[in-house]
């Protein structure tokens, strides 16, 4: 009974290791890279513009919020 459990665990561990090695060989890596959706130059440009605009807008938002809070604290004499 004890031996069978240990044997099953060893078999599962070996199978896991084989799957791991199989996935990380060069052939497996090449197959996975072929499945990746690579962006076109136009998609990359559009996504970059969206990120830059969003970053700028959020920067303005936080700057404005900080300025309002600073103004309120200064008006209350708590600077």
Helices and strands as residue ranges (DSSP letters): H 2-23, H 26-35, H 41-75
